[in-house]
């Protein structure tokens, strides 16, 4: 589970884009390489300053040769959690569920319960559905009620020089090289992007936001 915090500003303020990032490409052996493995989480103001975008990447370190065969696991839900009251408990969720080549989006909506178990919020008035973009094709983006969504493979956006990081941890170096060597260059992830109007979240103030993957039981 990745957690981060993002500041929401009203559209009137027109502040510069604020970016929040959390990344974890190499998990424990029981999780690494699994279809529920989260590699990155991003939250930032959209190109339309009235919107906020949430991005979750899963199934990292996909080689180009294997990306075309990779697919979202239909037994795994990606859930963006949004805490608007500062108690570190989700007040809103955005759920992304793959089915038959499409990604179904439910929310932002108040969940029936907080915590590790979730109910699919099919009764949400905020919904969208988008065709999952095949590997190597132009991005397919769907829009519904002000919500925009994308799902599909993308080039891994995270930059990290793990070899130099290892040298620093070992005490053999004190800083990263400039330029460094991107460990993730040439690898891909499966990405879900949901952009929503800030008014669906609360409009202004500070929120906590994190992402989880939850497997169907």
N, C-alpha and C positions, 0 to 999 in steps of 0.2 A: 504494500500500500504506500502510495506517495502522498505527502502532504505539503502544502505551501499556502501562502497567504497573498491576497491581491487586494489592492485598493480600488473600489468602484467610485467613479466620479460621475456626477450628473452630466448630461450632454451639454448643458449650458456652460460648464466650466471649461470644456475643451482642452483638458490637460494632455500632455504628451503621453504616448503609449507607455504603460507600465507593464513590464514583463516579469512573470514569475516562472521559475523553471525548477523541476526536480528530475533527477536521472539516476538510473541504476540498471546498467546493462548486464552485469554479471551477478546473478543471484546464487543462492544456495543450490547444491546439486539437485535437490528435489524439485526445484522450480525452474532452473535454468533450461531454456530451450522448450519449455512447455507452452501450450497455446494460451495460457492465462498469464504469462510472464509480462509484466509492465516494464518497459524500458525508460520511457520519458513521460512527463506530464508538463504541459505548458498552459498558462492562462494569461491572456493579454487583451488589451483594448483592440477592437476590430478597426479596419480601415474606416468604417463608419463609427465615429466616436460615441455613438449612442448604443453600440453593441459591445459585447465581450465574447471572446472566443476561448473555447476549451479544447485542448488537444491531448489525446492519449495515444501512445504508441505501444504496441505489443509485439511479441515474437521477434526480438532483435537478432542481429548478426546473421540475417538471411543473405546468403550469397546470391549474386545475380542469377545463377543457374537454377537455384531452388525457389526463387521468389515467385515465379509464375505458378508453381504448384502449391504455394502457401495459401492458406485461406483462414478466415475467421472461424473460430470454433463455435458452432451453433449451440453448444451447451454452456458457453461462457458469456455472461453479461458484463459489459463495461459500464461502470456507474460513477458519474461525476457527483461528488457530494459538496454541498454549499451550506456553510454555517453562517447565518446572518446575525446571530445574537451573541456571538463571542463565547459560547460555552463548549465549543469543540464537539458539538453534536449536530448532525446534518438537519437543517430545516427544509432544504430543497434537494432534490436529486434530478439528474438527467441520466436516463438509462438508454444504452445503445445495445441492440440485440440483433444479431445476424440471422437471416432466414432466406434460404433459396436465392442467394445472389443479391439480396438487398439488406440494407441496414435500417432497422426501425428505431426511431428516436421517440422517447416519451419524456416530457418535462421541458423546462423546470416545473416540478410539482412536489407538493409535500408528501413525504413517504408515509406509508401506513405504520411503519415502525423504524426505529433507528438501530444501528448496529450492524452485525455481520450478516444477518439474514434480511432478504429483501423480497418484496412482492412486486411483480411487474405491473407498472401503473398504466394499464391499458385504458383506464378511464380518464386520463389526463386530457385536458382541452388543448394542451400544447404538444403537438405531434408533428413528425416529419418522417419521410421514407425516401431513401436514396439508393440507386443502383450502386453496387460495389464496383469501383473502377478496376478493370483488369490491368494486369502488369503491362507496362509499356504504352498505355493509352492515355490520352488527355483526361484530366480530372473531370469527373462527373459530379456536379454540385446541384443539390435540390434545395428548393426554398418553399416554406409553408408557414403562413402566419407570422412572418418576420424571422423565423428560424431557418438557418441555412446549415446544410450538413454535407459532409464528404466522408467516404470510407474507401480505403484501398491501400496498396503498397506505395511507399515513398522512400526516397533516399534518406538514410539515417542522418538527421540534422545535427546530432550531438557531436562535439569535437572533444577528444581526450587523447592525450599521449600517455598511454598506460606504461610503456617501457620507461619513459622518463620519470613517471610517477613512482614506479618501482625503485628506481635509482634514488629518488629523494627519500622514500621511506626507509631504504637500506642505509642511508647516510652517505651515499656516494655522490650526491649532488644536492644543491641547495635551491635550485630554481628550475623552471621549465625552459626549454630551448625556444628561441624565436627566430624562425618559425619552428614549431614542433611537428611531430609526425602524427597524423590523425589515425588512431587505431581503427576507427569505424569507417574509414574511407572505402567506398565501393560496396558497402553492405546496406541492406534495406530493412525496413520495419513495416508492419501493418498499422495504419494510422486511422483514427477516428477524429474528425473535427466537427464541432458543433458551435455555431455562432448564434447568440440569442440577444434580443434587446435587453438592455439593463433594466428596463421597467419590469421585466418578468422576474427579476431577482430582487429588486428593492430600490433601484435608482441611485442611491448614494450611501456612503458609509464604507466601513471596512468589513470584508468577509474573509472567512477561512475557507479554503477549497482543497479537496484532495480527490484522488481517483482510486477505485478498487475494481478488481475483477472478481466476479462471483460465479461459481460453477453450479449448474442445475443439479439439484439433489433428487 
